[in-house]
Amino acid sequence: MESKKNKNEERNISSIKVLGQKEVVFNEPIKGVHCAIQIISGCAWIETTEGIVLIDTLLTIDAAKKVLEKIKGKIKYIIYTHGHQDHVGGARAFLSSHEPEIIANKYLVDRLDKYKILAPYRARISAQQFGIPEQPVIYNYVYPTKTFLGEMKFKLGDKTFELYTERAETDDACWVYVPELEAAFVGDLLIGSFPNIGNPWKPTRFALDWVKALERVRSKNPKYIFYSGAGNHYKGKRAMKALDHTIEAIKILHDQVVDMINQDIPLTEMIHQIKLPEHLENSPFLRQRYSRPEFFVYNVYRWYHGYFDGNPAHLLPRPEREVMNEIYSLIGNPRKILERARSLHEQGQTQLALQILDILIQAIPDHLEARKMRMDFLKQLRKEDYCLMSRNTWVYFMKKDKEFIEKHSS
């Protein structure tokens, strides 16, 4: 019987399938600070005696319009914490009745330009990562009117806004501290779970710079930390503990990767050997609901290490399908591969079974029995996985196999 925790995780992951959903939840954790929460997206607006400062803009324009209905006062500034769609996607909704200054890290402009030229690829990886339809869209982004690097400060009425650029999840990160509120708005430097320092589809994240950013946040000794855009928050000792656990986890995992690189340990062994200590493995601030340590290891490895893993056979490799065909020709019998893959699966080694089965699928892509077996393996991996990114990937390829089987069975 599944635990209550697992059932809750299941609901959390399933809800990601409605990324475009219109429901937005509002709250006011501090007088004059309002938060809006959407699935995997959040924003906040801060009231001052001379107008509103909005931090992030939610995922979609429709969701942002609901925020606009709640705002009382003129929006003078919008601050982007970074250029991911769930932070900048709703910006255009706020331009209909306001002309705010839009402030961002200097490198955010390059990010939005990159998203435009990679629209088909981004549609494909978003379908895999989030379980949404694969529909290429070139977004009509709202670019910042003011960019900076380093530190920036401005006052609006009775509030001071200190802005700091960082390299962390992205190279265009920015966080905000408001001393009058003792509040830090950290974007996705914290996400309420294991930090997104590794993503199988995305460029390298900056692990050590991420630590430095969190240490700068900690040095402010904030009473409130608003995270995941700005829709959620920690308060008091819990805020500091979230910082402490995340900083410690990044350092420990980072140092293990570096040590294993120096020992020339292969990456595929690293991801199984590198672990968090028990007190962090069980931390409520580091649940593996979105990313996971294996992804972290890949990320840090890529930062320090070239693609060559020390095996001369991998320096200039032939196409994978060509190699798999040669292996298949040596085995010479698809039944042997199917039986061995099934046996490994029954022994609880489903990942290894999946890789053995791949020999047959690469050699004979239209082998329907192999495709059906792969669906069973992916279903098992999905059942055991509560990390959003990997779980949705299993589901994506289950759907692809199902479509392939239906097409070739008719």
PyMOL commands that set and color helices and strands:
alter all, ss='L'
color gray80, all
select helices_A, chain A and resi 4-18+61-70+85-88+91-95+108-117+119-130+207-219+237-262+267-273+278-281+293-304+312-314+320-331+334-346+350-363+368-383+388-409
alter helices_A, ss='H'
color red, helices_A
select strands_A, chain A and resi 25-30+33-38+41-48+51-55+75-79+101-105+146-148+151-156+159-166+173-178+183-185+224-227+232-235
alter strands_A, ss='S'
color yellow, strands_A
deselect
rebuild
show_as cartoon
